[in-house]
């Protein structure tokens, strides 16, 4: 498979994309010595485990084992195929890939890649932007923006648009530019009719908010109705690029400010984000019309140490705050809650009171336990039913247990809290502490990590057979000490590394260079390997220390294991051809057995 790619072209793309720059587009990195470190995006990381080497141009997580070059990082982070990752990084630096497109189309079997989806979304965005600023067509949408006090400068900066009240406005534009209908359907811009042929525009009579991922690609859209549609807001459907459980509106624009401030402020609406940024508060982002998810908290933790959730102060806002708390605590996030007074949303509050007042609301954000304690007191005062009060106290203790497990409370604070609860309930502290300890012994919900991090332990790494370990040992030694290849030349072939799997893939990538008398460079090996799992194993080999002993001795020992295995396979091959009068094959087997007798690596041949 490796040979079908243009190695020179991939090398150009690889060299043009500095790994520190690329990784920094997805998460916050801090300089540590000669390397950069950050929270690994491939598992639930609570302390920086991901190391990025600018000199080697590789990354490695010392917790989950993920590793590779810049291609593998993008491939794993965006869940792409190898060729899609090549396309993505080529686009980033403006390298043409005309010769690549046919092969990518064959591999995708007609499915739109994230790059193609982003291109279609950008095309649609430009059309809707033109509609918004059309003197007649966009008048109503501009009037709505004026009513919300969103400036024209903000609307242009955030590339807001207008989808008119038409069933085929976007479809007609696509027909004019020879864009097939099925591509609009696949990208979520159009919908097929249920009982007849044809399609219709998904977004109609809506103010359009383009939603970018952290790298700036237009992943999808949110549309706010300007009419009487009961669905006030509508998002793009899920695609290979758009997942509303992971995307946050405004993160692309606010990422640098969030890193600098060390905090992210999460609001509920698109206009809340726009008004905050318009007033200079650029740490504000929003979930896409959905409750905050664990994926959202994982994304934000890459950029900020603290998350402040801002809600309306009405009952609905407090209920939403309670739901968000559980998510953030299970993700072990330092979280604070703030409530906008007077029942207003942040956009209207900013318009009426200005940025200083909103900053005061943010600064007054309270910690989880303070909020839950205040909520507990209010609910206990309102409820006169013993079962309801018991349920309320139980929920409070569950939150306390989650906060303790998340490291968000210290022993002194916990003791004070138990004392307060004891006084409120007129119950001994020991009874409360006993119930709390029972909750603490329960395991917190196991968070689902991304598929790539769990798959790095592939079958032939877990398989502890002597042959598997010998194959890896040979490749590891030769990668670290390529000069030893001359001492073992001719003692093994590519076939000794199996017919498939990671060891075979690494051997295919590295042996040609060794045979040509060249030292295989990490960058050369990575671009010849398509599998992220294999790349992680290669990274482990690259970082392996010298604790296993001299390379020459390790190489000889491993080769002896491979040679024994080769003899065994030869014996099995002859056994399949034996007949009663097949004397010669029997004599050959006897010769092999005699040769191997006494060799401690031969297992059952002694």
Secondary structure as the mmCIF struct_conf table of DSSP 4:
data_model
#
loop_
_struct_conf.conf_type_id
_struct_conf.id
_struct_conf.beg_label_comp_id
_struct_conf.beg_label_asym_id
_struct_conf.beg_label_seq_id
_struct_conf.end_label_comp_id
_struct_conf.end_label_asym_id
_struct_conf.end_label_seq_id
HELX_RH_3T_P HELX_RH_3T_P1 UNK A 2 UNK A 4
BEND BEND1 UNK A 5 UNK A 5
HELX_RH_AL_P HELX_RH_AL_P1 UNK A 7 UNK A 16
BEND BEND2 UNK A 17 UNK A 17
HELX_RH_AL_P HELX_RH_AL_P2 UNK A 19 UNK A 24
TURN_TY1_P TURN_TY1_P1 UNK A 25 UNK A 26
BEND BEND3 UNK A 27 UNK A 27
STRN STRN1 UNK A 30 UNK A 32
TURN_TY1_P TURN_TY1_P2 UNK A 33 UNK A 34
STRN STRN2 UNK A 35 UNK A 38
TURN_TY1_P TURN_TY1_P3 UNK A 41 UNK A 44
BEND BEND4 UNK A 46 UNK A 47
STRN STRN3 UNK A 50 UNK A 53
TURN_TY1_P TURN_TY1_P4 UNK A 54 UNK A 57
STRN STRN4 UNK A 58 UNK A 61
TURN_TY1_P TURN_TY1_P5 UNK A 62 UNK A 64
STRN STRN5 UNK A 67 UNK A 68
HELX_RH_AL_P HELX_RH_AL_P3 UNK A 70 UNK A 77
TURN_TY1_P TURN_TY1_P6 UNK A 78 UNK A 79
HELX_RH_AL_P HELX_RH_AL_P4 UNK A 82 UNK A 93
TURN_TY1_P TURN_TY1_P7 UNK A 94 UNK A 94
HELX_RH_AL_P HELX_RH_AL_P5 UNK A 98 UNK A 108
TURN_TY1_P TURN_TY1_P8 UNK A 109 UNK A 110
HELX_LH_PP_P HELX_LH_PP_P1 UNK A 111 UNK A 113
HELX_RH_AL_P HELX_RH_AL_P6 UNK A 114 UNK A 132
TURN_TY1_P TURN_TY1_P9 UNK A 133 UNK A 133
BEND BEND5 UNK A 134 UNK A 134
TURN_TY1_P TURN_TY1_P10 UNK A 135 UNK A 138
HELX_RH_AL_P HELX_RH_AL_P7 UNK A 139 UNK A 147
TURN_TY1_P TURN_TY1_P11 UNK A 148 UNK A 149
HELX_RH_AL_P HELX_RH_AL_P8 UNK A 152 UNK A 157
TURN_TY1_P TURN_TY1_P12 UNK A 158 UNK A 159
STRN STRN6 UNK A 161 UNK A 163
BEND BEND6 UNK A 165 UNK A 165
BEND BEND7 UNK A 167 UNK A 168
HELX_RH_AL_P HELX_RH_AL_P9 UNK A 169 UNK A 176
TURN_TY1_P TURN_TY1_P13 UNK A 177 UNK A 178
HELX_RH_AL_P HELX_RH_AL_P10 UNK A 181 UNK A 186
TURN_TY1_P TURN_TY1_P14 UNK A 187 UNK A 188
BEND BEND8 UNK A 189 UNK A 189
STRN STRN7 UNK A 190 UNK A 192
BEND BEND9 UNK A 194 UNK A 197
STRN STRN8 UNK A 199 UNK A 201
BEND BEND10 UNK A 202 UNK A 202
BEND BEND11 UNK A 205 UNK A 205
STRN STRN9 UNK A 206 UNK A 212
TURN_TY1_P TURN_TY1_P15 UNK A 214 UNK A 215
BEND BEND12 UNK A 216 UNK A 216
STRN STRN10 UNK A 218 UNK A 225
BEND BEND13 UNK A 226 UNK A 228
BEND BEND14 UNK A 230 UNK A 230
STRN STRN11 UNK A 233 UNK A 235
HELX_LH_PP_P HELX_LH_PP_P2 UNK A 236 UNK A 238
BEND BEND15 UNK A 240 UNK A 241
TURN_TY1_P TURN_TY1_P16 UNK A 244 UNK A 246
STRN STRN12 UNK A 249 UNK A 249
TURN_TY1_P TURN_TY1_P17 UNK A 250 UNK A 250
HELX_RH_AL_P HELX_RH_AL_P11 UNK A 251 UNK A 261
TURN_TY1_P TURN_TY1_P18 UNK A 262 UNK A 262
STRN STRN13 UNK A 263 UNK A 267
BEND BEND16 UNK A 268 UNK A 268
HELX_RH_AL_P HELX_RH_AL_P12 UNK A 270 UNK A 278
TURN_TY1_P TURN_TY1_P19 UNK A 279 UNK A 280
TURN_TY1_P TURN_TY1_P20 UNK A 282 UNK A 283
STRN STRN14 UNK A 284 UNK A 286
BEND BEND17 UNK A 288 UNK A 290
HELX_RH_AL_P HELX_RH_AL_P13 UNK A 294 UNK A 301
TURN_TY1_P TURN_TY1_P21 UNK A 302 UNK A 303
BEND BEND18 UNK A 305 UNK A 305
STRN STRN15 UNK A 306 UNK A 312
BEND BEND19 UNK A 313 UNK A 314
HELX_RH_AL_P HELX_RH_AL_P14 UNK A 315 UNK A 330
TURN_TY1_P TURN_TY1_P22 UNK A 331 UNK A 332
STRN STRN16 UNK A 334 UNK A 340
HELX_RH_3T_P HELX_RH_3T_P2 UNK A 341 UNK A 343
HELX_RH_AL_P HELX_RH_AL_P15 UNK A 346 UNK A 363
TURN_TY1_P TURN_TY1_P23 UNK A 364 UNK A 364
HELX_LH_PP_P HELX_LH_PP_P3 UNK A 365 UNK A 365
STRN STRN17 UNK A 366 UNK A 367
HELX_RH_AL_P HELX_RH_AL_P16 UNK A 368 UNK A 382
HELX_RH_AL_P HELX_RH_AL_P17 UNK A 386 UNK A 405
TURN_TY1_P TURN_TY1_P24 UNK A 406 UNK A 407
HELX_RH_AL_P HELX_RH_AL_P18 UNK A 411 UNK A 425
TURN_TY1_P TURN_TY1_P25 UNK A 426 UNK A 426
HELX_RH_AL_P HELX_RH_AL_P19 UNK A 429 UNK A 441
BEND BEND20 UNK A 442 UNK A 442
HELX_LH_PP_P HELX_LH_PP_P4 UNK A 443 UNK A 450
HELX_RH_AL_P HELX_RH_AL_P20 UNK A 451 UNK A 454
TURN_TY1_P TURN_TY1_P26 UNK A 455 UNK A 456
BEND BEND21 UNK A 457 UNK A 457
HELX_RH_AL_P HELX_RH_AL_P21 UNK A 459 UNK A 462
HELX_RH_AL_P HELX_RH_AL_P22 UNK A 466 UNK A 480
HELX_RH_3T_P HELX_RH_3T_P3 UNK A 482 UNK A 487
BEND BEND22 UNK A 488 UNK A 488
TURN_TY1_P TURN_TY1_P27 UNK A 489 UNK A 490
BEND BEND23 UNK A 491 UNK A 491
HELX_RH_3T_P HELX_RH_3T_P4 UNK A 494 UNK A 497
BEND BEND24 UNK A 499 UNK A 501
HELX_RH_AL_P HELX_RH_AL_P23 UNK A 502 UNK A 515
TURN_TY1_P TURN_TY1_P28 UNK A 516 UNK A 517
HELX_LH_PP_P HELX_LH_PP_P5 UNK A 519 UNK A 521
HELX_RH_AL_P HELX_RH_AL_P24 UNK A 522 UNK A 527
TURN_TY1_P TURN_TY1_P29 UNK A 528 UNK A 528
HELX_RH_AL_P HELX_RH_AL_P25 UNK A 532 UNK A 543
BEND BEND25 UNK A 546 UNK A 546
TURN_TY1_P TURN_TY1_P30 UNK A 547 UNK A 548
HELX_RH_AL_P HELX_RH_AL_P26 UNK A 551 UNK A 575
TURN_TY1_P TURN_TY1_P31 UNK A 576 UNK A 577
TURN_TY1_P TURN_TY1_P32 UNK A 580 UNK A 581
HELX_RH_AL_P HELX_RH_AL_P27 UNK A 583 UNK A 596
TURN_TY1_P TURN_TY1_P33 UNK A 597 UNK A 598
HELX_RH_3T_P HELX_RH_3T_P5 UNK A 600 UNK A 605
#
